[in-house]
Amino acid sequence: PSSTPPLPLAAMGKVHGSLARAGKVKNQTPKVAKAEKKKVLTGRAKKRFVYNRRFVSVVKGGPKRGPNSNMK
């Protein structure tokens, strides 16, 4: 049986590009300062907040909305 010799690894294509381009996109993105946010609740206060959001202030009727929905 005539089998072709295996190709050397150098003949195959490059996969990920040279390291000279590393960080290109991150470096050319404009820096935006972090906005000030409200302090995140912890412990009992967070449990209370989650309970109120899930069970107390739910809207009856209409289609179910996910927790990240911005629909009115």
All heavy atoms as TSV, in Angstrom:
chain	resi	resn	atom	element	x	y	z
A	1	PRO	N	N	0.827	-1.190	0.000
A	1	PRO	CA	C	0.000	0.000	0.000
A	1	PRO	C	C	0.868	1.249	0.000
A	1	PRO	O	O	1.811	1.350	0.764
A	1	PRO	CB	C	-0.821	-0.078	1.256
A	1	PRO	CG	C	-0.223	-1.173	2.093
A	1	PRO	CD	C	0.634	-1.980	1.226
A	2	SER	N	N	0.520	2.203	-0.894
A	2	SER	CA	C	1.309	3.431	-0.985
A	2	SER	C	C	0.659	4.489	-0.100
A	2	SER	O	O	-0.392	5.014	-0.420
A	2	SER	CB	C	1.386	3.918	-2.427
A	2	SER	OG	O	0.100	4.249	-2.867
A	3	SER	N	N	1.280	4.779	1.009
A	3	SER	CA	C	0.734	5.789	1.914
A	3	SER	C	C	1.569	7.055	1.792
A	3	SER	O	O	2.777	6.993	1.618
A	3	SER	CB	C	0.731	5.282	3.358
A	3	SER	OG	O	2.060	5.043	3.778
A	4	THR	N	N	0.913	8.189	1.878
A	4	THR	CA	C	1.642	9.450	1.789
A	4	THR	C	C	2.337	9.714	3.114
A	4	THR	O	O	1.788	9.402	4.172
A	4	THR	CB	C	0.688	10.616	1.471
A	4	THR	OG1	O	-0.289	10.675	2.512
A	4	THR	CG2	C	-0.015	10.409	0.149
A	5	PRO	N	N	3.522	10.287	3.079
A	5	PRO	CA	C	4.205	10.577	4.339
A	5	PRO	C	C	3.452	11.668	5.107
A	5	PRO	O	O	2.814	12.530	4.492
A	5	PRO	CB	C	5.588	11.083	3.898
A	5	PRO	CG	C	5.393	11.532	2.495
A	5	PRO	CD	C	4.307	10.677	1.921
A	6	PRO	N	N	3.461	11.628	6.433
A	6	PRO	CA	C	2.718	12.644	7.209
A	6	PRO	C	C	3.318	14.031	7.001
A	6	PRO	O	O	4.519	14.181	6.839
A	6	PRO	CB	C	2.894	12.182	8.651
A	6	PRO	CG	C	4.095	11.304	8.639
A	6	PRO	CD	C	4.152	10.673	7.283
A	7	LEU	N	N	2.439	15.020	6.963
A	7	LEU	CA	C	2.888	16.393	6.775
A	7	LEU	C	C	3.601	16.895	8.029
A	7	LEU	O	O	3.177	16.586	9.148
A	7	LEU	CB	C	1.690	17.310	6.500
A	7	LEU	CG	C	1.023	17.181	5.145
A	7	LEU	CD1	C	-0.253	18.003	5.118
A	7	LEU	CD2	C	1.958	17.643	4.040
A	8	PRO	N	N	4.647	17.687	7.876
A	8	PRO	CA	C	5.258	18.281	9.064
A	8	PRO	C	C	4.321	19.324	9.662
A	8	PRO	O	O	3.514	19.922	8.949
A	8	PRO	CB	C	6.542	18.933	8.532
A	8	PRO	CG	C	6.303	19.114	7.084
A	8	PRO	CD	C	5.371	18.004	6.653
A	9	LEU	N	N	4.397	19.539	10.981
A	9	LEU	CA	C	3.470	20.448	11.661
A	9	LEU	C	C	3.595	21.878	11.163
A	9	LEU	O	O	2.637	22.632	11.190
A	9	LEU	CB	C	3.722	20.413	13.175
A	9	LEU	CG	C	3.279	19.119	13.865
A	9	LEU	CD1	C	3.652	19.141	15.324
A	9	LEU	CD2	C	1.782	18.918	13.712
A	10	ALA	N	N	4.766	22.281	10.686
A	10	ALA	CA	C	4.962	23.659	10.248
A	10	ALA	C	C	4.148	23.967	8.991
A	10	ALA	O	O	3.861	25.116	8.707
A	10	ALA	CB	C	6.438	23.916	9.993
A	11	ALA	N	N	3.764	22.942	8.234
A	11	ALA	CA	C	3.032	23.166	6.997
A	11	ALA	C	C	1.565	23.505	7.258
A	11	ALA	O	O	0.884	24.014	6.383
A	11	ALA	CB	C	3.125	21.940	6.103
A	12	MET	N	N	1.075	23.220	8.460
A	12	MET	CA	C	-0.329	23.497	8.761
A	12	MET	C	C	-0.520	24.987	9.043
A	12	MET	O	O	0.442	25.703	9.313
A	12	MET	CB	C	-0.770	22.681	9.963
A	12	MET	CG	C	-0.687	21.190	9.705
A	12	MET	SD	S	-1.060	20.294	11.187
A	12	MET	CE	C	-2.241	19.153	10.557
A	13	GLY	N	N	-1.780	25.428	8.998
A	13	GLY	CA	C	-2.058	26.854	9.161
A	13	GLY	C	C	-1.835	27.354	10.579
A	13	GLY	O	O	-1.891	26.595	11.536
A	14	LYS	N	N	-1.596	28.642	10.685
A	14	LYS	CA	C	-1.458	29.251	12.006
A	14	LYS	C	C	-2.858	29.350	12.619
A	14	LYS	O	O	-3.835	29.577	11.924
A	14	LYS	CB	C	-0.857	30.654	11.871
A	14	LYS	CG	C	0.534	30.689	11.266
A	14	LYS	CD	C	1.559	30.548	12.366
A	14	LYS	CE	C	2.947	30.868	11.878
A	14	LYS	NZ	N	3.492	29.872	10.971
A	15	VAL	N	N	-2.935	29.231	13.925
A	15	VAL	CA	C	-4.248	29.151	14.538
A	15	VAL	C	C	-4.694	30.479	15.150
A	15	VAL	O	O	-5.779	30.964	14.878
A	15	VAL	CB	C	-4.277	28.052	15.627
A	15	VAL	CG1	C	-5.663	27.953	16.226
A	15	VAL	CG2	C	-3.882	26.721	15.018
A	16	HIS	N	N	-3.864	31.108	15.970
A	16	HIS	CA	C	-4.374	32.229	16.747
A	16	HIS	C	C	-3.715	33.566	16.460
A	16	HIS	O	O	-3.970	34.521	17.168
A	16	HIS	CB	C	-4.230	31.932	18.242
A	16	HIS	CG	C	-5.256	30.957	18.715
A	16	HIS	ND1	N	-6.600	31.209	18.652
A	16	HIS	CD2	C	-5.148	29.724	19.243
A	16	HIS	CE1	C	-7.265	30.175	19.125
A	16	HIS	NE2	N	-6.418	29.266	19.485
A	17	GLY	N	N	-2.857	33.685	15.499
A	17	GLY	CA	C	-2.256	34.982	15.216
A	17	GLY	C	C	-1.062	35.261	16.105
A	17	GLY	O	O	-0.851	34.614	17.115
A	18	SER	N	N	-0.280	36.250	15.716
A	18	SER	CA	C	0.955	36.528	16.445
A	18	SER	C	C	0.664	37.284	17.732
A	18	SER	O	O	-0.364	37.939	17.880
A	18	SER	CB	C	1.895	37.362	15.582
A	18	SER	OG	O	1.369	38.659	15.432
A	19	LEU	N	N	1.604	37.216	18.667
A	19	LEU	CA	C	1.433	37.913	19.945
A	19	LEU	C	C	1.613	39.415	19.805
A	19	LEU	O	O	1.351	40.157	20.743
A	19	LEU	CB	C	2.442	37.368	20.964
A	19	LEU	CG	C	2.130	35.946	21.434
A	19	LEU	CD1	C	3.226	35.460	22.353
A	19	LEU	CD2	C	0.796	35.887	22.133
A	20	ALA	N	N	2.055	39.879	18.627
A	20	ALA	CA	C	2.200	41.315	18.418
A	20	ALA	C	C	0.843	42.007	18.462
A	20	ALA	O	O	0.757	43.190	18.783
A	20	ALA	CB	C	2.873	41.583	17.080
A	21	ARG	N	N	-0.228	41.266	18.140
A	21	ARG	CA	C	-1.566	41.869	18.135
A	21	ARG	C	C	-2.314	41.659	19.447
A	21	ARG	O	O	-3.492	41.971	19.542
A	21	ARG	CB	C	-2.392	41.263	17.001
A	21	ARG	CG	C	-1.919	41.673	15.621
A	21	ARG	CD	C	-2.977	41.400	14.578
A	21	ARG	NE	N	-3.245	39.985	14.389
A	21	ARG	CZ	C	-2.603	39.196	13.552
A	21	ARG	NH1	N	-1.633	39.692	12.817
A	21	ARG	NH2	N	-2.920	37.929	13.431
A	22	ALA	N	N	-1.654	41.119	20.460
A	22	ALA	CA	C	-2.349	40.816	21.710
A	22	ALA	C	C	-2.851	42.097	22.375
A	22	ALA	O	O	-2.118	43.070	22.477
A	22	ALA	CB	C	-1.408	40.070	22.645
A	23	GLY	N	N	-4.101	42.083	22.823
A	23	GLY	CA	C	-4.672	43.228	23.522
A	23	GLY	C	C	-5.086	44.373	22.629
A	23	GLY	O	O	-5.337	45.474	23.111
A	24	LYS	N	N	-5.179	44.139	21.319
A	24	LYS	CA	C	-5.484	45.223	20.374
A	24	LYS	C	C	-6.836	45.870	20.675
A	24	LYS	O	O	-6.932	47.091	20.780
A	24	LYS	CB	C	-5.479	44.669	18.957
A	24	LYS	CG	C	-6.010	45.608	17.898
A	24	LYS	CD	C	-6.053	44.931	16.540
A	24	LYS	CE	C	-6.622	45.822	15.479
A	24	LYS	NZ	N	-8.054	46.056	15.596
A	25	VAL	N	N	-7.867	45.067	20.838
A	25	VAL	CA	C	-9.214	45.612	20.996
A	25	VAL	C	C	-9.354	46.326	22.339
A	25	VAL	O	O	-9.885	47.430	22.415
A	25	VAL	CB	C	-10.272	44.499	20.864
A	25	VAL	CG1	C	-11.658	45.020	21.211
A	25	VAL	CG2	C	-10.262	43.940	19.455
A	26	LYS	N	N	-8.835	45.716	23.410
A	26	LYS	CA	C	-8.964	46.327	24.730
A	26	LYS	C	C	-8.245	47.672	24.779
A	26	LYS	O	O	-8.725	48.624	25.396
A	26	LYS	CB	C	-8.400	45.401	25.806
A	26	LYS	CG	C	-8.570	45.957	27.205
A	26	LYS	CD	C	-8.168	44.990	28.279
A	26	LYS	CE	C	-8.398	45.611	29.647
A	26	LYS	NZ	N	-8.003	44.765	30.745
A	27	ASN	N	N	-7.076	47.749	24.126
A	27	ASN	CA	C	-6.308	48.985	24.171
A	27	ASN	C	C	-6.943	50.101	23.350
A	27	ASN	O	O	-6.723	51.273	23.631
A	27	ASN	CB	C	-4.877	48.743	23.694
A	27	ASN	CG	C	-4.087	47.941	24.697
A	27	ASN	OD1	O	-4.366	47.992	25.893
A	27	ASN	ND2	N	-3.110	47.193	24.225
A	28	GLN	N	N	-7.724	49.762	22.326
A	28	GLN	CA	C	-8.290	50.837	21.503
A	28	GLN	C	C	-9.714	51.203	21.923
A	28	GLN	O	O	-10.331	52.058	21.313
A	28	GLN	CB	C	-8.251	50.456	20.022
A	28	GLN	CG	C	-9.198	49.355	19.612
A	28	GLN	CD	C	-8.998	48.948	18.168
A	28	GLN	OE1	O	-8.063	49.366	17.521
A	28	GLN	NE2	N	-9.903	48.125	17.666
A	29	THR	N	N	-10.232	50.578	22.988
A	29	THR	CA	C	-11.558	50.945	23.469
A	29	THR	C	C	-11.442	52.135	24.408
A	29	THR	O	O	-10.551	52.157	25.247
A	29	THR	CB	C	-12.202	49.799	24.275
A	29	THR	OG1	O	-11.518	48.597	24.002
A	29	THR	CG2	C	-13.636	49.622	23.942
A	30	PRO	N	N	-12.326	53.115	24.282
A	30	PRO	CA	C	-12.223	54.282	25.162
A	30	PRO	C	C	-12.522	53.918	26.613
A	30	PRO	O	O	-13.393	53.099	26.884
A	30	PRO	CB	C	-13.284	55.239	24.624
A	30	PRO	CG	C	-14.216	54.397	23.839
A	30	PRO	CD	C	-13.423	53.245	23.325
A	31	LYS	N	N	-11.784	54.523	27.534
A	31	LYS	CA	C	-11.954	54.257	28.958
A	31	LYS	C	C	-13.149	55.039	29.465
A	31	LYS	O	O	-13.248	56.242	29.256
A	31	LYS	CB	C	-10.688	54.687	29.707
A	31	LYS	CG	C	-10.747	54.495	31.205
A	31	LYS	CD	C	-10.481	53.040	31.568
A	31	LYS	CE	C	-10.432	52.872	33.072
A	31	LYS	NZ	N	-11.616	52.250	33.623
A	32	VAL	N	N	-14.080	54.330	30.104
A	32	VAL	CA	C	-15.262	54.973	30.657
A	32	VAL	C	C	-15.211	54.802	32.167
A	32	VAL	O	O	-15.045	53.688	32.667
A	32	VAL	CB	C	-16.555	54.338	30.096
A	32	VAL	CG1	C	-17.780	54.983	30.704
A	32	VAL	CG2	C	-16.586	54.457	28.585
A	33	ALA	N	N	-15.348	55.906	32.908
A	33	ALA	CA	C	-15.277	55.847	34.369
A	33	ALA	C	C	-16.483	55.093	34.921
A	33	ALA	O	O	-17.584	55.171	34.371
A	33	ALA	CB	C	-15.236	57.256	34.940
A	34	LYS	N	N	-16.274	54.375	36.024
A	34	LYS	CA	C	-17.358	53.631	36.654
A	34	LYS	C	C	-18.358	54.601	37.264
A	34	LYS	O	O	-17.971	55.602	37.871
A	34	LYS	CB	C	-16.802	52.735	37.768
A	34	LYS	CG	C	-15.845	51.683	37.277
A	34	LYS	CD	C	-16.484	50.331	37.316
A	34	LYS	CE	C	-15.503	49.340	36.718
A	34	LYS	NZ	N	-15.891	47.987	36.854
A	35	ALA	N	N	-19.648	54.308	37.068
A	35	ALA	CA	C	-20.689	55.157	37.633
A	35	ALA	C	C	-20.868	54.831	39.118
A	35	ALA	O	O	-20.639	53.695	39.540
A	35	ALA	CB	C	-22.001	54.921	36.900
A	36	GLU	N	N	-21.280	55.839	39.893
A	36	GLU	CA	C	-21.547	55.590	41.309
A	36	GLU	C	C	-22.848	54.823	41.436
A	36	GLU	O	O	-23.843	55.164	40.811
A	36	GLU	CB	C	-21.649	56.922	42.063
A	36	GLU	CG	C	-20.311	57.542	42.358
A	36	GLU	CD	C	-20.420	58.664	43.384
A	36	GLU	OE1	O	-21.288	58.579	44.275
A	36	GLU	OE2	O	-19.637	59.607	43.266
A	37	LYS	N	N	-22.819	53.768	42.265
A	37	LYS	CA	C	-24.002	52.942	42.427
A	37	LYS	C	C	-24.377	52.859	43.891
A	37	LYS	O	O	-23.561	53.125	44.772
A	37	LYS	CB	C	-23.740	51.521	41.910
A	37	LYS	CG	C	-23.530	51.441	40.426
A	37	LYS	CD	C	-23.372	50.001	39.993
A	37	LYS	CE	C	-22.451	49.930	38.804
A	37	LYS	NZ	N	-21.859	48.629	38.631
A	38	LYS	N	N	-25.639	52.452	44.120
A	38	LYS	CA	C	-26.132	52.264	45.468
A	38	LYS	C	C	-25.414	51.071	46.095
A	38	LYS	O	O	-25.078	50.115	45.418
A	38	LYS	CB	C	-27.634	51.993	45.383
A	38	LYS	CG	C	-28.347	51.871	46.700
A	38	LYS	CD	C	-29.851	51.691	46.483
A	38	LYS	CE	C	-30.491	51.217	47.762
A	38	LYS	NZ	N	-31.044	49.870	47.636
A	39	LYS	N	N	-25.195	51.136	47.396
A	39	LYS	CA	C	-24.526	50.058	48.113
A	39	LYS	C	C	-25.359	48.778	48.016
A	39	LYS	O	O	-26.587	48.807	48.157
A	39	LYS	CB	C	-24.358	50.478	49.581
A	39	LYS	CG	C	-23.949	49.380	50.539
A	39	LYS	CD	C	-23.670	49.945	51.909
A	39	LYS	CE	C	-24.906	50.204	52.731
A	39	LYS	NZ	N	-25.512	48.989	53.286
A	40	VAL	N	N	-24.713	47.637	47.788
A	40	VAL	CA	C	-25.409	46.360	47.653
A	40	VAL	C	C	-25.798	45.850	49.034
A	40	VAL	O	O	-24.985	45.880	49.967
A	40	VAL	CB	C	-24.511	45.323	46.947
A	40	VAL	CG1	C	-25.237	44.001	46.795
A	40	VAL	CG2	C	-24.076	45.840	45.590
A	41	LEU	N	N	-27.058	45.418	49.161
A	41	LEU	CA	C	-27.543	44.907	50.442
A	41	LEU	C	C	-26.900	43.565	50.770
A	41	LEU	O	O	-26.602	42.776	49.868
A	41	LEU	CB	C	-29.056	44.734	50.399
A	41	LEU	CG	C	-29.884	46.003	50.185
A	41	LEU	CD1	C	-31.342	45.657	50.011
A	41	LEU	CD2	C	-29.695	46.956	51.337
A	42	THR	N	N	-26.708	43.295	52.061
A	42	THR	CA	C	-26.156	42.010	52.479
A	42	THR	C	C	-26.985	41.453	53.625
A	42	THR	O	O	-27.703	42.180	54.320
A	42	THR	CB	C	-24.693	42.148	52.957
A	42	THR	OG1	O	-24.654	43.077	54.035
A	42	THR	CG2	C	-23.780	42.607	51.847
A	43	GLY	N	N	-26.866	40.138	53.822
A	43	GLY	CA	C	-27.481	39.489	54.976
A	43	GLY	C	C	-28.994	39.556	54.979
A	43	GLY	O	O	-29.662	39.334	53.976
A	44	ARG	N	N	-29.546	39.889	56.149
A	44	ARG	CA	C	-30.990	39.915	56.350
A	44	ARG	C	C	-31.667	40.905	55.417
A	44	ARG	O	O	-32.749	40.641	54.875
A	44	ARG	CB	C	-31.295	40.296	57.809
A	44	ARG	CG	C	-32.759	40.214	58.195
A	44	ARG	CD	C	-33.130	41.213	59.279
A	44	ARG	NE	N	-33.254	42.562	58.731
A	44	ARG	CZ	C	-32.397	43.554	58.922
A	44	ARG	NH1	N	-31.331	43.371	59.659
A	44	ARG	NH2	N	-32.581	44.742	58.371
A	45	ALA	N	N	-31.022	42.050	55.197
A	45	ALA	CA	C	-31.619	43.086	54.353
A	45	ALA	C	C	-31.786	42.592	52.918
A	45	ALA	O	O	-32.780	42.887	52.253
A	45	ALA	CB	C	-30.759	44.336	54.398
A	46	LYS	N	N	-30.824	41.819	52.425
A	46	LYS	CA	C	-30.920	41.293	51.060
A	46	LYS	C	C	-32.041	40.262	50.961
A	46	LYS	O	O	-32.802	40.250	49.992
A	46	LYS	CB	C	-29.590	40.667	50.639
A	46	LYS	CG	C	-29.611	40.148	49.222
A	46	LYS	CD	C	-28.256	39.721	48.753
A	46	LYS	CE	C	-28.300	39.311	47.304
A	46	LYS	NZ	N	-26.979	38.994	46.776
A	47	LYS	N	N	-32.143	39.385	51.975
A	47	LYS	CA	C	-33.222	38.392	51.988
A	47	LYS	C	C	-34.586	39.089	51.958
A	47	LYS	O	O	-35.505	38.667	51.262
A	47	LYS	CB	C	-33.128	37.519	53.241
A	47	LYS	CG	C	-31.914	36.627	53.277
A	47	LYS	CD	C	-32.071	35.486	52.306
A	47	LYS	CE	C	-30.897	34.536	52.410
A	47	LYS	NZ	N	-30.781	33.670	51.239
A	48	ARG	N	N	-34.710	40.176	52.717
A	48	ARG	CA	C	-35.957	40.922	52.770
A	48	ARG	C	C	-36.280	41.541	51.417
A	48	ARG	O	O	-37.412	41.481	50.930
A	48	ARG	CB	C	-35.807	42.017	53.839
A	48	ARG	CG	C	-36.991	42.904	54.014
A	48	ARG	CD	C	-36.783	43.770	55.257
A	48	ARG	NE	N	-37.842	44.759	55.352
A	48	ARG	CZ	C	-37.670	46.067	55.159
A	48	ARG	NH1	N	-36.480	46.547	54.885
A	48	ARG	NH2	N	-38.676	46.892	55.247
A	49	PHE	N	N	-35.256	42.112	50.776
A	49	PHE	CA	C	-35.422	42.723	49.462
A	49	PHE	C	C	-35.870	41.695	48.428
A	49	PHE	O	O	-36.801	41.922	47.647
A	49	PHE	CB	C	-34.087	43.363	49.054
A	49	PHE	CG	C	-34.060	43.898	47.655
A	49	PHE	CD1	C	-34.683	45.083	47.330
A	49	PHE	CD2	C	-33.399	43.207	46.648
A	49	PHE	CE1	C	-34.659	45.584	46.031
A	49	PHE	CE2	C	-33.364	43.690	45.351
A	49	PHE	CZ	C	-33.997	44.880	45.061
A	50	VAL	N	N	-35.217	40.521	48.423
A	50	VAL	CA	C	-35.547	39.468	47.460
A	50	VAL	C	C	-36.959	38.943	47.693
A	50	VAL	O	O	-37.728	38.729	46.745
A	50	VAL	CB	C	-34.510	38.329	47.536
A	50	VAL	CG1	C	-34.960	37.123	46.748
A	50	VAL	CG2	C	-33.170	38.814	47.036
A	51	TYR	N	N	-37.335	38.754	48.970
A	51	TYR	CA	C	-38.679	38.278	49.302
A	51	TYR	C	C	-39.731	39.265	48.798
A	51	TYR	O	O	-40.720	38.888	48.170
A	51	TYR	CB	C	-38.804	38.102	50.818
A	51	TYR	CG	C	-40.208	37.809	51.278
A	51	TYR	CD1	C	-40.723	36.518	51.202
A	51	TYR	CD2	C	-41.036	38.821	51.763
A	51	TYR	CE1	C	-42.023	36.242	51.610
A	51	TYR	CE2	C	-42.321	38.555	52.166
A	51	TYR	CZ	C	-42.813	37.272	52.087
A	51	TYR	OH	O	-44.094	37.007	52.477
A	52	ASN	N	N	-39.481	40.562	49.050
A	52	ASN	CA	C	-40.438	41.572	48.604
A	52	ASN	C	C	-40.548	41.617	47.084
A	52	ASN	O	O	-41.631	41.757	46.529
A	52	ASN	CB	C	-40.048	42.950	49.139
A	52	ASN	CG	C	-40.337	43.080	50.612
A	52	ASN	OD1	O	-41.262	42.452	51.120
A	52	ASN	ND2	N	-39.546	43.867	51.307
A	53	ARG	N	N	-39.419	41.462	46.406
A	53	ARG	CA	C	-39.436	41.506	44.947
A	53	ARG	C	C	-40.167	40.293	44.377
A	53	ARG	O	O	-40.918	40.406	43.407
A	53	ARG	CB	C	-37.999	41.554	44.415
A	53	ARG	CG	C	-37.924	41.618	42.902
A	53	ARG	CD	C	-36.528	41.865	42.430
A	53	ARG	NE	N	-35.624	40.823	42.888
A	53	ARG	CZ	C	-34.300	40.904	42.862
A	53	ARG	NH1	N	-33.721	41.999	42.405
A	53	ARG	NH2	N	-33.545	39.926	43.276
A	54	ARG	N	N	-39.962	39.125	44.981
A	54	ARG	CA	C	-40.549	37.900	44.418
A	54	ARG	C	C	-42.010	37.687	44.779
A	54	ARG	O	O	-42.789	37.210	43.965
A	54	ARG	CB	C	-39.753	36.680	44.901
A	54	ARG	CG	C	-38.436	36.536	44.220
A	54	ARG	CD	C	-37.772	35.231	44.606
A	54	ARG	NE	N	-36.394	35.231	44.146
A	54	ARG	CZ	C	-35.445	34.450	44.639
A	54	ARG	NH1	N	-35.715	33.615	45.614
A	54	ARG	NH2	N	-34.224	34.503	44.171
A	55	PHE	N	N	-42.379	37.982	46.036
A	55	PHE	CA	C	-43.695	37.566	46.506
A	55	PHE	C	C	-44.642	38.710	46.839
A	55	PHE	O	O	-45.853	38.546	46.783
A	55	PHE	CB	C	-43.552	36.676	47.752
A	55	PHE	CG	C	-42.724	35.450	47.493
A	55	PHE	CD1	C	-41.480	35.319	48.073
A	55	PHE	CD2	C	-43.180	34.447	46.662
A	55	PHE	CE1	C	-40.710	34.193	47.830
A	55	PHE	CE2	C	-42.418	33.327	46.414
A	55	PHE	CZ	C	-41.175	33.201	46.999
A	56	VAL	N	N	-44.142	39.880	47.189
A	56	VAL	CA	C	-45.020	40.942	47.655
A	56	VAL	C	C	-45.464	41.837	46.511
A	56	VAL	O	O	-46.656	42.076	46.317
A	56	VAL	CB	C	-44.332	41.769	48.763
A	56	VAL	CG1	C	-45.211	42.930	49.180
A	56	VAL	CG2	C	-44.028	40.883	49.954
A	57	SER	N	N	-44.520	42.319	45.697
A	57	SER	CA	C	-44.878	43.308	44.680
A	57	SER	C	C	-45.056	42.684	43.295
A	57	SER	O	O	-44.818	43.351	42.304
A	57	SER	CB	C	-43.800	44.386	44.616
A	57	SER	OG	O	-42.584	43.811	44.197
A	58	VAL	N	N	-45.503	41.406	43.245
A	58	VAL	CA	C	-45.727	40.793	41.936
A	58	VAL	C	C	-47.029	41.317	41.345
A	58	VAL	O	O	-47.987	41.601	42.070
A	58	VAL	CB	C	-45.784	39.243	42.028
A	58	VAL	CG1	C	-44.438	38.670	42.335
A	58	VAL	CG2	C	-46.805	38.793	43.046
A	59	VAL	N	N	-47.051	41.451	40.007
A	59	VAL	CA	C	-48.237	41.953	39.324
A	59	VAL	C	C	-49.069	40.753	38.883
A	59	VAL	O	O	-48.565	39.850	38.215
A	59	VAL	CB	C	-47.825	42.811	38.104
A	59	VAL	CG1	C	-49.051	43.295	37.360
A	59	VAL	CG2	C	-46.961	43.973	38.559
A	60	LYS	N	N	-50.329	40.733	39.284
A	60	LYS	CA	C	-51.206	39.623	38.903
A	60	LYS	C	C	-51.723	39.834	37.481
A	60	LYS	O	O	-52.011	40.966	37.078
A	60	LYS	CB	C	-52.402	39.531	39.858
A	60	LYS	CG	C	-52.021	39.228	41.288
A	60	LYS	CD	C	-51.660	37.771	41.463
A	60	LYS	CE	C	-51.410	37.432	42.912
A	60	LYS	NZ	N	-50.061	37.029	43.181
A	61	GLY	N	N	-51.855	38.748	36.721
A	61	GLY	CA	C	-52.363	38.824	35.366
A	61	GLY	C	C	-51.293	39.222	34.381
A	61	GLY	O	O	-50.230	39.707	34.750
A	62	GLY	N	N	-51.559	38.970	33.119
A	62	GLY	CA	C	-50.588	39.299	32.087
A	62	GLY	C	C	-49.538	38.207	31.957
A	62	GLY	O	O	-49.481	37.288	32.772
A	63	PRO	N	N	-48.698	38.302	30.927
A	63	PRO	CA	C	-47.690	37.259	30.721
A	63	PRO	C	C	-46.572	37.340	31.755
A	63	PRO	O	O	-46.309	38.404	32.314
A	63	PRO	CB	C	-47.147	37.570	29.318
A	63	PRO	CG	C	-47.401	39.028	29.142
A	63	PRO	CD	C	-48.659	39.330	29.890
A	64	LYS	N	N	-45.951	36.206	32.030
A	64	LYS	CA	C	-44.821	36.167	32.960
A	64	LYS	C	C	-43.649	36.929	32.354
A	64	LYS	O	O	-43.379	36.833	31.162
A	64	LYS	CB	C	-44.399	34.715	33.212
A	64	LYS	CG	C	-45.423	33.915	33.980
A	64	LYS	CD	C	-45.076	33.914	35.445
A	64	LYS	CE	C	-45.968	32.948	36.176
A	64	LYS	NZ	N	-46.321	33.396	37.487
A	65	ARG	N	N	-42.938	37.687	33.171
A	65	ARG	CA	C	-41.759	38.435	32.725
A	65	ARG	C	C	-40.553	37.920	33.486
A	65	ARG	O	O	-40.664	37.606	34.668
A	65	ARG	CB	C	-41.940	39.923	33.001
A	65	ARG	CG	C	-43.146	40.522	32.315
A	65	ARG	CD	C	-42.737	41.219	31.034
A	65	ARG	NE	N	-43.882	41.853	30.414
A	65	ARG	CZ	C	-44.232	41.632	29.161
A	65	ARG	NH1	N	-43.540	40.813	28.416
A	65	ARG	NH2	N	-45.278	42.239	28.663
A	66	GLY	N	N	-39.428	37.896	32.815
A	66	GLY	CA	C	-38.201	37.464	33.471
A	66	GLY	C	C	-37.669	38.520	34.419
A	66	GLY	O	O	-38.126	39.671	34.404
A	67	PRO	N	N	-36.692	38.167	35.263
A	67	PRO	CA	C	-36.167	39.120	36.236
A	67	PRO	C	C	-35.399	40.273	35.615
A	67	PRO	O	O	-35.174	41.283	36.252
A	67	PRO	CB	C	-35.248	38.259	37.108
A	67	PRO	CG	C	-34.895	37.113	36.274
A	67	PRO	CD	C	-36.061	36.855	35.375
A	68	ASN	N	N	-34.996	40.134	34.338
A	68	ASN	CA	C	-34.202	41.177	33.697
A	68	ASN	C	C	-35.021	41.925	32.637
A	68	ASN	O	O	-34.453	42.632	31.816
A	68	ASN	CB	C	-32.950	40.563	33.068
A	68	ASN	CG	C	-31.854	41.575	32.894
A	68	ASN	OD1	O	-31.798	42.551	33.598
A	68	ASN	ND2	N	-30.990	41.347	31.917
A	69	SER	N	N	-36.320	41.774	32.663
A	69	SER	CA	C	-37.163	42.374	31.635
A	69	SER	C	C	-37.368	43.862	31.881
A	69	SER	O	O	-37.570	44.285	33.028
A	69	SER	CB	C	-38.529	41.680	31.613
A	69	SER	OG	O	-39.405	42.362	30.765
A	70	ASN	N	N	-37.328	44.644	30.808
A	70	ASN	CA	C	-37.576	46.080	30.920
A	70	ASN	C	C	-38.958	46.457	30.390
A	70	ASN	O	O	-39.263	47.635	30.276
A	70	ASN	CB	C	-36.500	46.853	30.147
A	70	ASN	CG	C	-35.158	46.783	30.833
A	70	ASN	OD1	O	-35.096	46.801	32.057
A	70	ASN	ND2	N	-34.099	46.690	30.066
A	71	MET	N	N	-39.769	45.477	30.049
A	71	MET	CA	C	-41.118	45.745	29.529
A	71	MET	C	C	-42.004	46.270	30.663
A	71	MET	O	O	-41.852	45.898	31.807
A	71	MET	CB	C	-41.731	44.460	28.965
A	71	MET	CG	C	-40.942	43.867	27.807
A	71	MET	SD	S	-40.952	44.870	26.342
A	71	MET	CE	C	-42.616	44.593	25.810
A	72	LYS	N	N	-42.937	47.136	30.304
A	72	LYS	CA	C	-43.864	47.683	31.316
A	72	LYS	C	C	-45.013	46.730	31.528
A	72	LYS	O	O	-45.496	46.097	30.655
A	72	LYS	CB	C	-44.389	49.038	30.857
A	72	LYS	CG	C	-43.309	50.088	30.763
A	72	LYS	CD	C	-42.930	50.588	32.140
A	72	LYS	CE	C	-41.799	51.580	31.988
A	72	LYS	NZ	N	-41.246	52.053	33.177
